[in-house]
Amino acid sequence: MEKGVRRWLVDTSKWNPAPHDFSSALSVLPQHERSSITRFLRMEDRKQALVSRLLQYALIHEVLGIPYNEIVINRTFEGKPYLECSHVDAGFPNFNFNVSHDGDYVAIASEPLCLVGVDVVCCIKPLKESVPEFIENFSSYFSSLEWDNLINTGTSDEILADFYRYWCLKEAFVKAVGSGLAYGVDKIEFHHTNWTNISAKVDGEPLTEWRFWLLELPERHWVAVARGHPRFATESYKRTISKAEFDVEDYHKGLNLPNVAFVTRIIEQLIPVSHGEEKQPEQDLLHLSSREA
């Protein structure tokens, strides 16, 4: 099952395509995906949307061996992407993936059995209000314990950084279950020791069947990954996976798989060789500071 655990990143700030190159990369995707990208007006938004789609197709192709033109990606009612696949590989009983982008980075994570959620955040100082005023807008999304820890972190800069760390983890969880913010990020409470040994509770109950990781990226970005039990999936998302219940031994095989390091990818690696591009060698693993539960 380890082959199904993937973590990829693309730094979009390093990709400045000419119009022809952008169109060429866009042409890899089916028509309905292209229109969902070109609807954006800003080139930066188009780039991130394109890279997000290319990551999904490239990862599915690499892990499952499905040709690009046979990959069908749909979305649940809540907007979570999933692979429409009639054939389930026995080694990947619940193959699923999640993508996120913010700032300079687009990230994707996949799991063969457990649910997976990923979220990227870029720590940006508010321009029109102070840090305390800014985070106060989100106070209802934090438990009293989280809020006390946050406001007593230290300087305004440290408070802002911790706000984004908490938010990144909360988003990764709700994206894993397939609900987005509709689930209520206020329902989940995170515990940590200097952002190590991360654990969580939902409505006061410990999430013993979940694992969380928080990694620091360059230029004040963070990426969080949540891995957890399929029974937590929303009903609409649960219908897209093959198996929601496992005996303890089988589930723990998936829960305790190694959390592989994020690998940096460039656009050329996301385009199939059959499309007329030479696939580039894989980049070195990112040496990131890992905060692991």
C-alpha positions as CSV (number, residue, x, y, z in Angstrom):
1,M,0.0,0.0,0.0
2,E,2.9,2.4,0.5
3,K,2.9,3.2,-3.2
4,G,-0.4,4.9,-2.7
5,V,1.0,7.4,-0.2
6,R,2.2,10.4,-2.2
7,R,3.0,14.0,-1.2
8,W,3.9,16.4,-4.1
9,L,4.5,20.2,-4.2
10,V,4.8,22.7,-7.0
11,D,6.3,26.2,-6.5
12,T,4.2,28.2,-9.0
13,S,6.3,31.3,-8.5
14,K,9.1,29.6,-10.4
15,W,6.8,28.9,-13.5
16,N,6.3,31.9,-15.7
17,P,5.0,30.3,-19.0
18,A,4.7,32.1,-22.3
19,P,1.2,32.0,-23.7
20,H,2.1,29.1,-26.0
21,D,3.5,27.0,-23.1
22,F,0.5,27.7,-20.9
23,S,-1.8,26.6,-23.7
24,S,0.2,23.5,-24.4
25,A,0.0,22.5,-20.7
26,L,-3.7,23.3,-20.7
27,S,-4.3,21.1,-23.7
28,V,-3.4,18.0,-21.6
29,L,-6.7,18.3,-19.8
30,P,-10.2,17.4,-21.0
31,Q,-12.3,20.3,-22.2
32,H,-14.4,20.7,-19.1
33,E,-11.3,21.1,-16.9
34,R,-9.9,23.7,-19.3
35,S,-13.0,25.9,-19.1
36,S,-12.8,25.8,-15.2
37,I,-9.3,27.2,-15.5
38,T,-9.7,29.9,-18.2
39,R,-12.7,31.4,-16.3
40,F,-10.2,33.1,-14.0
41,L,-9.2,36.5,-15.0
42,R,-5.8,36.8,-13.2
43,M,-2.9,34.8,-14.6
44,E,-1.8,33.8,-11.1
45,D,-5.2,32.2,-10.5
46,R,-5.1,30.4,-13.8
47,K,-1.7,29.1,-13.1
48,Q,-2.6,27.7,-9.7
49,A,-5.8,26.1,-11.1
50,L,-3.9,24.5,-13.9
51,V,-1.2,23.2,-11.7
52,S,-3.8,21.8,-9.3
53,R,-5.5,19.9,-12.1
54,L,-2.2,18.6,-13.6
55,L,-1.1,17.4,-10.2
56,Q,-4.3,15.3,-9.9
57,Y,-4.0,13.7,-13.3
58,A,-0.2,13.1,-13.0
59,L,-0.5,11.5,-9.6
60,I,-3.4,9.2,-10.6
61,H,-1.5,8.2,-13.7
62,E,1.7,7.4,-11.8
63,V,0.1,5.5,-8.9
64,L,-2.7,3.6,-10.7
65,G,-1.3,3.5,-14.2
66,I,-4.5,5.0,-15.8
67,P,-3.8,6.9,-19.0
68,Y,-4.5,10.6,-18.8
69,N,-7.3,10.4,-21.4
70,E,-9.1,7.7,-19.4
71,I,-9.0,9.5,-16.0
72,V,-12.3,10.9,-14.8
73,I,-12.3,13.2,-11.9
74,N,-15.6,14.2,-10.4
75,R,-16.6,16.3,-7.3
76,T,-18.9,15.7,-4.5
77,F,-21.8,18.0,-3.6
78,E,-19.4,19.8,-1.2
79,G,-16.7,20.1,-3.9
80,K,-14.2,17.4,-2.9
81,P,-12.5,15.9,-6.0
82,Y,-12.5,12.1,-6.4
83,L,-11.5,9.6,-9.0
84,E,-14.4,7.9,-10.8
85,C,-13.2,4.4,-11.2
86,S,-15.0,1.1,-11.8
87,H,-12.0,-1.0,-11.1
88,V,-10.6,-0.9,-7.5
89,D,-7.0,-2.0,-7.1
90,A,-6.8,-4.5,-4.2
91,G,-3.6,-2.7,-3.0
92,F,-5.5,0.6,-2.7
93,P,-8.9,-0.2,-1.4
94,N,-9.8,3.5,-0.8
95,F,-7.4,5.4,-3.1
96,N,-8.2,9.1,-2.6
97,F,-6.4,12.4,-2.9
98,N,-6.7,16.1,-1.9
99,V,-5.2,19.3,-3.3
100,S,-4.6,22.8,-1.9
101,H,-3.0,26.0,-3.0
102,D,-2.1,29.3,-1.4
103,G,0.7,31.8,-1.9
104,D,3.4,30.2,-4.0
105,Y,2.6,26.6,-3.5
106,V,0.2,23.9,-4.8
107,A,0.2,20.6,-2.9
108,I,-1.4,17.2,-3.4
109,A,-1.5,14.2,-1.0
110,S,-2.9,10.7,-1.6
111,E,-3.7,7.7,0.6
112,P,-4.5,4.1,-0.3
113,L,-6.9,3.3,2.6
114,C,-7.4,6.3,5.0
115,L,-9.0,9.6,4.2
116,V,-6.5,12.3,3.4
117,G,-6.8,16.1,3.6
118,V,-4.1,18.6,2.7
119,D,-4.0,22.4,3.2
120,V,-1.4,25.0,2.3
121,V,-1.4,28.5,4.0
122,C,0.7,31.6,3.4
123,C,1.2,33.8,6.4
124,I,0.3,37.3,5.3
125,K,0.1,40.3,7.6
126,P,-3.2,42.1,7.5
127,L,-3.0,45.5,5.8
128,K,-6.0,47.3,7.2
129,E,-6.1,46.1,10.8
130,S,-3.9,44.9,13.5
131,V,-3.1,41.2,14.1
132,P,-5.4,41.1,17.2
133,E,-8.2,42.7,15.2
134,F,-7.7,40.3,12.3
135,I,-7.7,37.1,14.3
136,E,-10.7,38.3,16.3
137,N,-12.7,37.8,13.2
138,F,-12.1,34.1,13.4
139,S,-12.5,33.6,17.2
140,S,-15.7,31.6,16.8
141,Y,-13.7,28.9,14.9
142,F,-11.4,28.2,17.9
143,S,-12.1,26.4,21.1
144,S,-11.5,28.3,24.3
145,L,-8.3,26.3,24.9
146,E,-7.0,27.0,21.4
147,W,-7.9,30.7,21.7
148,D,-6.1,31.1,25.0
149,N,-3.0,29.4,23.6
150,L,-3.1,31.5,20.5
151,I,-3.5,35.0,22.1
152,N,-0.8,34.1,24.7
153,T,1.7,32.9,22.1
154,G,3.9,36.1,22.3
155,T,4.5,38.9,19.8
156,S,1.9,39.8,17.1
157,D,4.1,38.1,14.5
158,E,4.2,34.9,16.6
159,I,0.4,35.0,17.1
160,L,-0.2,35.4,13.4
161,A,2.1,32.5,12.6
162,D,0.3,30.2,15.1
163,F,-3.1,31.4,13.8
164,Y,-2.1,30.1,10.4
165,R,-0.7,26.9,11.8
166,Y,-4.0,26.1,13.6
167,W,-6.0,27.1,10.5
168,C,-4.0,24.9,8.2
169,L,-4.6,21.8,10.4
170,K,-8.3,22.6,10.8
171,E,-8.7,22.9,7.0
172,A,-6.8,19.7,6.4
173,F,-9.2,17.8,8.7
174,V,-12.4,19.1,7.2
175,K,-11.1,18.6,3.7
176,A,-10.2,15.0,4.6
177,V,-13.8,14.2,5.7
178,G,-15.1,16.0,2.6
179,S,-17.1,18.7,4.2
180,G,-15.1,21.8,3.8
181,L,-16.0,24.7,6.2
182,A,-19.6,23.4,6.3
183,Y,-18.5,20.8,8.9
184,G,-17.5,23.6,11.2
185,V,-13.8,24.0,12.0
186,D,-14.8,25.0,15.4
187,K,-15.8,21.4,16.2
188,I,-12.2,20.3,16.1
189,E,-9.6,21.2,18.8
190,F,-5.9,20.7,18.2
191,H,-3.3,19.9,20.9
192,H,0.4,20.0,20.4
193,T,3.7,20.5,22.1
194,N,5.6,23.3,20.1
195,W,3.8,21.9,17.1
196,T,5.0,18.4,17.6
197,N,2.9,15.4,18.8
198,I,-0.2,16.9,17.2
199,S,-3.5,15.3,18.2
200,A,-7.1,16.5,18.0
201,K,-10.5,16.2,19.6
202,V,-14.0,16.6,18.0
203,D,-16.7,17.7,20.4
204,G,-14.3,16.7,23.2
205,E,-13.7,13.2,22.0
206,P,-10.1,12.3,21.1
207,L,-9.5,11.3,17.5
208,T,-7.4,8.2,18.2
209,E,-7.8,6.9,14.6
210,W,-6.3,10.0,13.0
211,R,-2.7,11.3,12.4
212,F,-1.7,14.9,11.6
213,W,1.5,16.4,10.2
214,L,2.5,20.1,9.9
215,L,5.4,21.1,7.8
216,E,7.1,24.4,7.3
217,L,7.8,25.6,3.7
218,P,10.0,28.5,2.6
219,E,8.8,32.1,2.8
220,R,6.3,31.6,5.7
221,H,4.2,28.9,4.1
222,W,2.9,25.8,5.9
223,V,1.3,22.6,4.7
224,A,-0.7,20.3,6.9
225,V,-1.8,16.7,6.2
226,A,-4.6,14.8,7.9
227,R,-5.0,11.0,7.7
228,G,-8.0,9.4,9.2
229,H,-10.8,6.8,9.3
230,P,-13.2,6.6,6.3
231,R,-16.2,6.4,8.7
232,F,-15.8,10.1,9.3
233,A,-16.5,10.9,5.6
234,T,-19.6,12.9,4.7
235,E,-22.3,10.8,3.2
236,S,-21.7,12.2,-0.3
237,Y,-18.0,11.5,-0.1
238,K,-18.5,8.1,1.5
239,R,-20.4,7.0,-1.6
240,T,-17.2,7.6,-3.6
241,I,-15.0,5.3,-1.6
242,S,-15.0,1.5,-1.7
243,K,-14.9,0.7,2.0
244,A,-15.8,2.7,5.1
245,E,-15.4,0.0,7.7
246,F,-12.3,-2.1,8.5
247,D,-11.3,-4.4,11.3
248,V,-8.8,-2.8,13.7
249,E,-5.8,-4.7,12.3
250,D,-6.4,-3.9,8.7
251,Y,-7.2,-0.2,9.4
252,H,-4.0,0.2,11.4
253,K,-2.0,-1.0,8.4
254,G,-3.2,2.1,6.6
255,L,-3.1,4.4,9.5
256,N,0.5,3.6,10.4
257,L,1.9,3.7,6.9
258,P,5.0,6.0,6.7
259,N,4.2,9.7,6.0
260,V,6.5,10.2,3.1
261,A,8.3,13.6,2.6
262,F,6.9,16.1,0.1
263,V,8.6,15.9,-3.3
264,T,9.0,19.0,-5.4
265,R,7.7,18.7,-8.9
266,I,8.0,21.0,-12.0
267,I,5.4,21.4,-14.7
268,E,7.3,19.3,-17.2
269,Q,7.0,16.3,-14.9
270,L,3.2,16.6,-14.8
271,I,2.8,16.4,-18.6
272,P,2.7,12.9,-20.2
273,V,5.6,12.0,-22.5
274,S,3.0,11.0,-25.1
275,H,2.0,14.7,-25.2
276,G,5.3,15.5,-26.7
277,E,7.2,16.5,-23.6
278,E,10.2,14.8,-22.1
279,K,9.7,13.9,-18.5
280,Q,12.2,15.5,-16.2
281,P,14.0,13.6,-13.4
282,E,12.4,13.8,-10.1
283,Q,13.6,16.6,-7.8
284,D,15.3,16.0,-4.5
285,L,13.0,15.6,-1.5
286,L,12.3,18.8,0.3
287,H,14.0,19.0,3.6
288,L,11.2,20.3,5.6
289,S,10.8,20.7,9.3
290,S,8.2,18.1,10.2
291,R,5.7,18.4,13.0
292,E,4.2,14.9,13.5
293,A,1.6,13.4,15.7
